[in-house]
C-alpha cells in the first residue's frame, strides 16, 4: 500500500488487521471483534519531503495566481503611447491638422 493511501484509508487497514488477527487467534478460540489503528507515523525524512512538496505546490499556485492577476491588471490599464509616435494630438475627421491653417498677417508684418 502506498503511503498516501495508508494515511487516508484507516478503515481499510483496520479491517485487514482485524481479519489477520482473527485468523491467527482462531486456533485458541479467541475472536477479534475490533482493531483500531490510531496513528501512522512515517519516517522523519518522508514527513520532511511531504512538507517540502506541499510548500512547493503552494508556491506554484501563488505564482500562477499572481501572474493571472498581473495579466488582468495589464489588460485594464490604458497603455501609454509609443515614443515613436508624435506627441501632437491626432487630426480628427474633417480636421486637416496644420495643412488647413492659414497665416494671418500681423500688424508688424504690414509695417515692414
C-alpha positions as CSV (number, residue, x, y, z in Angstrom):
1,X,0.0,0.0,0.0
2,X,1.3,3.4,-0.9
3,X,2.0,6.0,1.9
4,X,-0.7,8.4,0.8
5,X,-3.3,5.6,0.6
6,X,-2.3,4.3,4.0
7,X,-2.7,7.8,5.5
8,X,-6.3,8.1,4.1
9,X,-7.5,4.5,4.4
10,X,-7.5,3.7,8.2
11,X,-10.8,1.8,8.0
12,X,-9.5,-0.4,5.2
13,X,-6.3,-1.1,7.2
14,X,-8.3,-1.7,10.4
15,X,-10.5,-4.3,8.6
16,X,-7.5,-6.1,7.2
17,X,-5.7,-6.2,10.6
18,X,-8.9,-7.5,12.3
19,X,-9.1,-10.3,9.8
20,X,-5.4,-11.2,10.1
21,X,-5.6,-11.2,13.9
22,X,-8.9,-13.1,14.0
23,X,-7.4,-15.8,11.7
24,X,-4.3,-16.0,13.9
25,X,-6.2,-16.3,17.2
26,X,-8.9,-18.6,15.9
27,X,-7.0,-21.7,16.9
28,X,-7.1,-20.6,20.6
29,X,-10.8,-19.9,20.4
30,X,-10.4,-16.1,20.5
31,X,-12.3,-13.9,18.2
32,X,-11.0,-10.3,17.4
33,X,-14.0,-8.0,17.2
34,X,-12.4,-4.7,16.9
35,X,-9.0,-3.3,15.9
36,X,-8.3,0.4,15.6
37,X,-5.2,1.9,14.1
38,X,-4.8,5.3,15.7
39,X,-1.7,6.8,14.2
40,X,0.6,6.2,11.3
41,X,4.0,7.8,11.8
42,X,6.1,7.9,8.6
43,X,9.8,8.3,8.9
44,X,11.1,11.9,9.5
45,X,12.6,12.1,6.1
46,X,9.3,11.2,4.5
47,X,7.4,13.8,6.6
48,X,10.0,16.5,5.6
49,X,9.7,15.5,1.9
50,X,5.9,15.8,2.2
51,X,6.2,19.3,3.8
52,X,8.6,20.4,1.0
53,X,6.2,19.1,-1.7
54,X,3.2,20.9,-0.1
55,X,5.2,24.2,0.1
56,X,6.3,23.9,-3.5
57,X,2.7,23.3,-4.6
58,X,1.5,26.3,-2.6
59,X,4.3,28.5,-4.0
60,X,3.4,27.3,-7.6
61,X,-0.3,28.2,-7.1
62,X,0.7,31.6,-5.6
63,X,2.9,32.3,-8.6
64,X,0.1,31.3,-11.1
65,X,-2.4,33.5,-9.3
66,X,0.0,36.4,-9.2
67,X,0.7,36.0,-12.9
68,X,-3.0,35.9,-13.7
69,X,-3.7,39.0,-11.6
70,X,-0.8,40.8,-13.3
71,X,-2.3,39.9,-16.7
72,X,-5.7,41.2,-15.7
73,X,-4.2,44.5,-14.5
74,X,-2.3,44.9,-17.7
75,X,-5.4,44.4,-19.8
76,X,-7.3,47.0,-17.8
77,X,-4.6,49.7,-17.6
78,X,-4.6,52.1,-20.5
79,X,-1.3,51.9,-22.5
80,X,1.0,54.8,-22.9
81,X,1.7,56.0,-26.5
82,X,4.8,54.7,-28.0
83,X,7.8,57.0,-28.0
84,X,8.0,56.7,-31.8
85,X,4.6,58.4,-32.2
86,X,4.2,62.1,-32.5
87,X,3.3,64.0,-29.3
88,X,0.8,66.1,-31.3
89,X,-2.8,65.2,-31.0
90,X,-4.2,63.3,-33.9
91,X,-6.3,65.0,-36.5
92,X,-10.0,64.4,-36.2
93,X,-12.3,63.5,-39.0
94,X,-12.6,66.6,-41.2
95,X,-9.7,68.3,-39.5
96,X,-6.7,68.8,-41.7
97,X,-4.2,69.5,-38.9
98,X,-1.6,72.0,-39.9
99,X,-2.4,71.8,-43.6
100,X,-5.7,73.6,-43.2
101,X,-4.3,76.6,-41.4
102,X,-3.7,79.9,-43.0
103,X,-1.3,82.5,-41.8
104,X,-2.9,85.8,-40.9
105,X,-0.6,88.8,-41.3
106,X,0.0,90.7,-38.0
107,X,0.5,94.4,-37.5
108,X,4.3,94.1,-37.7
109,X,4.1,92.2,-41.0
110,X,2.3,95.0,-42.6
111,X,4.7,97.7,-41.4
112,X,7.7,96.1,-42.6
